[in-house]
Amino acid sequence: MKPAFIPGLKLAEEFHAEIIAPLLGRLFPGLAYSAARLDSGSEVLGFDDQTSVDHGWGPRLTLFLTEEDFPRYSEQINRALADQLPYEFKGYPTNFSVPTPENGGSQVLEPISNGPVNHLVLLQTVRGFFSFYLGFDITQDLQPVDWLTFSEQRLGTIRAGAVFHDELGLEAVRLRFTYYPQDVWLYLLAAAWRRIGQEDHLMGRAGMVADEVGSALIGARLVRDCMRLCFLMERTYAPYAKWFGSAFKQLSCAGSLWPVFQGALHAETWQPRESYLVRAYEELAARHNALKVTASLPDKVAAFYERPLRVISQNGFEQALLKAIQDPAVKRIAALPLIGNLDMFSDNVDLVSDPTWRPRLRQLFGAADV
């Protein structure tokens, strides 16, 4: 019989409170540590369900030690957990399979009744975790180019996750990544409007030459770009593709825009597809004006030159947002071709999910990394 499903973040919190904290208190009295789930996993974003249990999910968390204590105690703690963890918690095994190339490195819950537990209580330092997870040294100041080369998915898990115990200042570090600084945000809003403007006239043009497949593809891209603009307007990190729609439905604008986007995606020909997109453009324009980050701009679509196409790209949102930027470092980046952040210019999984690419990506924005 399957145990009752418990959301993974709650399971991790209870695992720490009922098992990990008492064990550390008994075996390592006085040890200063922090405990959290801030890393990858659907449960960190709050989107896990019974299906999620099949891999990478279970009683797991990260323990953070000081830079001095990590080399002294990490192996001892690992051994103590392996030897003294219960074999089950809340009906779920605490033992995980060994990752192999054949299973893509995934680890699944694996019941055992004797021997050491192959647990997923990971040990890290605070600095080591952020270096591994974001490719960023927390002893340094965050620069605009850093924000633009972080994965939004990873920023999102840091913001959405939970700190269960904190003696090392982990929460203060986490709060540094709450959301983009004002001028970086303005830059990203401008880049999002630019993306829409680059293709709002192409969807209908493809349809005019009876290329409805091409028109539908461009229409879907425009829906995605409009949705990304919504995330930005509501100052919320957008997750990667699997949870993009689920997270969008949690935004305040979803009530009015979700059916509009569904209509655009389901339209079979370009004219109704355009009508749905026009509704989205005009609502986004009105929402831009409500932000009051620029002077009020026209919120109705206009014709694309003399063609029978209705677009929003000529209303000046991008230019007004760029003029509002004050930070000289962001101004220098905005003077380059407007490519936005990592998630705007690539959806390649290996590029977006691997922070070791960041030194090369920083060069796109004029940074001098080698």
Phi, psi and omega per residue, in radians:
M1 nan 2.264 -3.128
K2 -1.251 2.465 3.065
P3 -1.207 2.773 3.078
A4 -1.077 2.395 -3.139
F5 -1.209 2.339 3.057
I6 -2.141 2.215 3.079
P7 -0.879 2.377 -2.986
G8 -1.028 -0.616 -3.133
L9 -1.194 -0.668 3.076
K10 -1.187 -0.700 3.100
L11 -1.051 -0.738 3.129
A12 -1.124 -0.740 3.125
E13 -1.077 -0.781 -3.138
E14 -1.219 -0.627 3.087
F15 -1.057 -0.745 3.091
H16 -1.137 -0.858 -3.037
A17 -1.140 -0.699 -3.009
E18 -1.636 -0.428 -3.056
I19 -2.098 -0.989 -2.978
I20 -1.211 -0.875 -3.096
A21 -1.052 -0.835 3.097
P22 -1.069 -0.672 -3.135
L23 -1.130 -0.782 3.112
L24 -1.139 -0.691 3.124
G25 -1.091 -0.608 -3.126
R26 -1.368 -0.754 -3.025
L27 -1.626 -0.445 -3.108
F28 -2.319 1.079 -3.078
P29 -1.049 2.382 3.118
G30 1.464 -0.057 -3.138
L31 -1.222 2.169 3.084
A32 -1.451 2.281 -3.133
Y33 -2.711 2.922 2.961
S34 -2.176 2.729 3.131
A35 -2.416 2.426 -3.053
A36 -2.872 2.939 2.820
R37 -2.198 1.878 -3.130
L38 -2.242 0.023 -2.973
D39 -1.754 -2.738 -3.033
S40 -1.246 2.772 3.137
G41 2.299 2.362 -3.141
S42 -1.009 -0.548 -3.098
E43 -1.173 -0.470 -3.128
V44 -1.199 -0.585 3.074
L45 -1.498 -0.130 3.120
G46 1.461 0.388 -3.109
F47 -1.939 0.184 -3.117
D48 -1.329 2.692 3.057
D49 -2.572 -2.922 -3.069
Q50 -1.031 -0.574 3.115
T51 -1.102 -0.558 -3.081
S52 -1.127 -0.329 -3.037
V53 -1.168 -0.263 -2.985
D54 -1.294 -0.298 3.058
H55 -2.848 2.529 3.056
G56 1.170 0.151 -3.027
W57 -2.115 2.546 3.075
G58 2.637 -2.886 3.096
P59 -1.226 1.720 -3.059
R60 -2.645 2.712 3.090
L61 -2.976 3.103 3.077
T62 -2.008 2.307 3.004
L63 -1.784 2.322 -3.128
F64 -1.924 2.250 3.086
L65 -1.983 2.854 3.068
T66 -1.209 2.845 3.109
E67 -1.040 -0.568 -3.138
E68 -1.352 -0.678 -3.069
D69 -1.399 -0.431 -3.063
F70 -1.007 -0.912 3.140
P71 -1.172 -0.432 -3.108
R72 -1.400 -0.644 -2.949
Y73 -2.067 -0.234 -2.993
S74 -1.058 -0.770 -3.140
E75 -1.198 -0.669 3.101
Q76 -1.083 -0.760 -3.140
I77 -1.147 -0.746 3.104
N78 -0.998 -0.798 -3.136
R79 -1.156 -0.703 -3.131
A80 -1.120 -0.715 3.116
L81 -1.153 -0.745 3.125
A82 -1.055 -0.653 -3.062
D83 -1.508 -0.458 -2.952
Q84 -2.098 -0.088 3.055
L85 -1.154 2.513 3.003
P86 -1.156 2.716 -3.108
Y87 -1.314 -0.302 3.095
E88 -2.397 2.680 2.991
F89 -2.495 2.151 -3.103
K90 0.963 0.534 3.124
G91 1.549 -0.081 -3.134
Y92 -1.853 2.423 3.076
P93 -1.048 2.546 2.995
T94 -1.628 -0.110 3.140
N95 -1.629 2.406 3.127
F96 -2.088 2.645 3.094
S97 -1.154 2.855 3.089
V98 -1.447 2.276 3.130
P99 -1.179 2.449 3.099
T100 -2.354 2.792 3.069
P101 -1.049 -0.536 -3.104
E102 -1.137 -0.584 3.134
N103 -1.793 0.343 3.086
G104 1.181 0.359 3.135
G105 1.428 0.080 3.137
S106 -1.286 2.647 3.051
Q107 -2.130 2.316 -3.109
V108 -2.039 2.735 3.070
L109 -1.077 2.267 -3.058
E110 -2.367 1.827 -3.099
P111 -1.109 2.427 2.990
I112 -2.375 2.825 3.133
S113 -2.165 -0.051 3.076
N114 -2.752 2.886 3.122
G115 1.475 3.083 -3.108
P116 -1.218 2.644 3.127
V117 -1.546 2.232 3.009
N118 -1.524 1.435 -2.967
H119 -1.478 2.943 3.038
L120 -2.065 0.775 2.919
V121 -1.647 1.791 -3.051
L122 -1.531 2.515 3.112
L123 -1.963 2.349 -3.086
Q124 -2.622 2.889 2.826
T125 -1.657 2.815 3.113
V126 -1.073 -0.802 -3.132
R127 -1.122 -0.712 -3.132
G128 -1.128 -0.671 -3.139
F129 -1.104 -0.859 -3.085
F130 -1.218 -0.522 3.043
S131 -1.144 -0.736 3.125
F132 -1.242 -0.773 -2.942
Y133 -1.456 -0.626 -3.132
L134 -1.990 -0.222 -3.025
G135 1.232 0.596 -3.053
F136 -2.316 2.390 3.098
D137 -1.588 1.965 -3.046
I138 -1.203 -0.138 3.055
T139 -1.372 -0.134 -3.126
Q140 -1.756 2.804 3.031
D141 -1.350 2.507 3.066
L142 -1.290 2.232 3.119
Q143 -1.868 2.755 3.100
P144 -0.907 -0.698 -3.125
V145 -1.141 -0.488 3.055
D146 -1.143 -0.857 -3.135
W147 -0.991 -0.663 -3.048
L148 -1.358 -0.258 -3.132
T149 -1.938 0.080 2.981
F150 -1.432 2.531 3.001
S151 -1.267 2.275 3.096
E152 -1.100 -0.603 3.093
Q153 -1.003 -0.772 -3.112
R154 -1.275 -0.681 3.028
L155 -1.063 -0.643 -3.125
G156 -1.148 -0.678 3.124
T157 -1.222 -0.607 3.096
I158 -1.108 -0.715 3.135
R159 -1.262 -0.710 -3.020
A160 -1.484 -0.349 -3.089
G161 -1.193 -2.915 -3.064
A162 -2.455 2.482 3.014
V163 -1.808 2.122 -3.048
F164 -1.627 -0.447 -3.099
H165 -2.747 2.394 -3.022
D166 -2.587 1.822 3.007
E167 -1.967 -0.005 -3.040
L168 -1.995 0.086 -3.129
G169 1.414 0.392 3.135
L170 -1.063 -0.737 -3.108
E171 -1.076 -0.667 3.129
A172 -1.127 -0.666 3.088
V173 -1.183 -0.776 3.135
R174 -0.992 -0.693 -3.094
L175 -1.148 -0.351 3.081
R176 -1.101 -0.401 -3.057
F177 -1.856 0.337 -3.064
T178 -0.997 -0.834 3.051
Y179 -2.869 2.947 -3.096
Y180 -1.054 2.489 2.986
P181 -1.033 2.743 -3.008
Q182 -0.892 -0.891 -3.039
D183 -1.292 -0.538 3.009
V184 -1.122 -0.706 3.096
W185 -1.062 -0.790 3.115
L186 -1.065 -0.734 3.097
Y187 -1.043 -0.757 -3.122
L188 -1.214 -0.650 3.043
L189 -1.050 -0.770 3.127
A190 -1.089 -0.744 3.139
A191 -1.133 -0.632 3.112
A192 -1.153 -0.733 3.070
W193 -1.128 -0.643 3.125
R194 -1.092 -0.754 3.141
R195 -1.030 -0.751 3.110
I196 -1.106 -0.750 -3.115
G197 -1.170 -0.434 3.137
Q198 -1.284 -0.323 -3.049
E199 -2.293 -0.071 -3.058
D200 -1.093 -0.463 3.115
H201 -1.582 -0.218 -3.064
L202 -1.417 -0.540 -3.117
M203 -1.036 -0.881 3.139
G204 -1.205 -0.613 -3.138
R205 -1.108 -0.701 3.080
A206 -1.098 -0.719 3.121
G207 -1.118 -0.603 -3.119
M208 -1.099 -0.443 3.112
V209 -1.795 0.423 3.050
A210 1.133 0.475 3.039
D211 -1.765 1.332 -3.091
E212 -1.262 -0.454 3.061
V213 -1.171 -0.842 3.102
G214 -1.081 -0.709 3.121
S215 -1.095 -0.736 3.136
A216 -1.141 -0.671 3.110
L217 -1.114 -0.791 3.115
I218 -1.143 -0.691 3.102
G219 -1.049 -0.714 3.117
A220 -1.149 -0.674 3.086
R221 -1.096 -0.710 3.124
L222 -1.151 -0.673 3.060
V223 -1.048 -0.807 3.128
R224 -1.063 -0.743 -3.132
D225 -1.160 -0.658 3.076
C226 -1.134 -0.719 3.119
M227 -1.109 -0.714 3.115
R228 -1.112 -0.664 3.074
L229 -1.086 -0.640 3.091
C230 -1.090 -0.782 3.093
F231 -0.991 -0.783 -3.140
L232 -1.100 -0.794 -3.126
M233 -1.054 -0.554 -3.141
E234 -1.694 0.218 3.059
R235 0.897 0.913 -3.140
T236 -2.276 2.299 3.099
Y237 -1.163 2.365 3.098
A238 -1.528 2.286 3.117
P239 -1.412 3.107 3.129
Y240 -1.302 3.132 -2.847
A241 -0.951 -0.721 -3.033
K242 -1.009 -0.635 -3.060
W243 -1.967 0.180 -3.072
F244 -1.068 -0.848 3.141
G245 -1.201 -0.700 3.137
S246 -1.088 -0.732 3.128
A247 -1.213 -0.644 3.118
F248 -1.042 -0.683 -3.104
K249 -1.118 -0.244 3.093
Q250 -1.547 -0.149 3.122
L251 -1.315 2.695 -3.117
S252 -1.175 -0.452 -3.116
C253 -1.416 -0.159 -3.023
A254 -1.112 -0.575 -3.109
G255 -0.976 -0.700 -3.126
S256 -1.606 -0.568 -3.006
L257 -1.622 -0.437 -3.113
W258 -0.989 -0.873 3.121
P259 -1.127 -0.519 3.099
V260 -1.161 -0.798 3.122
F261 -1.152 -0.677 3.062
Q262 -1.045 -0.739 3.117
G263 -1.077 -0.749 3.135
A264 -1.118 -0.700 -3.106
L265 -1.269 -0.513 -3.099
H266 -1.609 -0.173 -3.116
A267 -1.097 2.438 -3.087
E268 -1.631 -0.310 3.124
T269 -2.334 2.872 -2.945
W270 -1.236 -0.545 -3.077
Q271 -1.117 -0.885 3.063
P272 -1.159 -0.559 3.091
R273 -1.063 -0.765 3.118
E274 -1.111 -0.698 -3.121
S275 -1.060 -0.729 3.092
Y276 -1.150 -0.754 -3.131
L277 -1.134 -0.653 3.091
V278 -1.031 -0.750 3.092
R279 -1.039 -0.704 3.127
A280 -1.168 -0.810 -3.134
Y281 -0.983 -0.803 -3.049
E282 -1.230 -0.596 3.059
E283 -1.205 -0.698 3.100
L284 -1.103 -0.684 3.105
A285 -1.091 -0.746 3.110
A286 -1.135 -0.681 3.121
R287 -1.189 -0.594 3.037
H288 -1.047 -0.844 -3.130
N289 -1.062 -0.602 3.133
A290 -1.183 -0.409 3.097
L291 -1.199 -0.482 3.117
K292 1.044 0.631 3.085
V293 -1.646 -0.222 3.015
T294 -2.402 3.030 2.970
A295 -1.070 2.702 -3.137
S296 -1.086 2.383 -3.083
L297 -2.108 2.786 3.134
P298 -0.985 2.357 -3.086
D299 -1.965 0.333 3.074
K300 -2.038 2.578 3.130
V301 -1.232 2.856 3.108
A302 -2.372 2.896 3.119
A303 -1.235 2.568 3.064
F304 -1.550 1.684 -3.040
Y305 0.919 -2.217 -3.103
E306 -1.780 0.225 -3.105
R307 -1.573 2.698 -3.132
P308 -1.406 0.960 -3.093
L309 -2.227 2.384 -3.115
R310 -1.882 2.162 -3.031
V311 -2.321 2.871 3.109
I312 -1.969 -0.112 -2.955
S313 -1.204 -0.261 -3.088
Q314 -1.668 0.194 -3.050
N315 -1.606 -0.059 2.949
G316 1.539 0.267 -3.105
F317 -1.123 -0.818 -3.117
E318 -1.012 -0.856 -3.073
Q319 -1.148 -0.713 -3.132
A320 -1.133 -0.685 3.131
L321 -1.159 -0.728 3.133
L322 -1.113 -0.652 3.123
K323 -1.171 -0.418 -3.102
A324 -1.401 -0.184 -3.106
I325 -1.258 2.340 -3.123
Q326 -1.911 -0.603 -3.059
D327 -1.105 2.113 -3.117
P328 -1.014 -0.628 3.139
A329 -1.148 -0.701 3.112
V330 -1.251 -0.630 3.083
K331 -1.029 -0.712 3.135
R332 -1.118 -0.709 3.115
I333 -1.160 -0.707 -3.109
A334 -1.193 -0.322 3.095
A335 -1.342 -0.282 3.065
L336 -1.446 2.941 3.027
P337 -0.874 2.360 -2.941
L338 -1.462 1.610 -3.044
I339 -1.808 -0.090 3.134
G340 1.322 -2.554 -3.138
N341 -1.859 -3.107 -3.085
L342 -0.890 -0.784 -3.064
D343 -1.279 -0.291 3.089
M344 -1.445 -0.595 -3.060
F345 -1.749 -0.041 3.060
S346 -2.728 2.447 2.937
D347 -2.051 0.322 3.050
N348 -1.141 2.119 -3.007
V349 -1.056 -0.767 -3.096
D350 -1.149 -0.624 3.130
L351 -1.254 -0.769 -3.060
V352 -1.293 -0.571 -3.012
S353 -1.642 -0.158 -3.069
D354 -1.942 1.830 -3.074
P355 -1.199 -0.147 3.091
T356 -1.181 -0.227 3.062
W357 -1.359 -0.223 -2.987
R358 -1.002 -0.728 3.127
P359 -1.002 -0.663 3.112
R360 -1.276 -0.694 -3.131
L361 -1.143 -0.601 3.139
R362 -1.022 -0.524 -3.117
Q363 -1.164 -0.421 3.098
L364 -1.068 -0.451 -3.099
F365 -1.824 0.270 3.061
G366 1.585 0.089 3.093
A367 -1.237 2.721 -3.003
A368 -1.730 0.376 3.123
D369 -1.080 2.591 3.098
V370 -1.837 nan nan
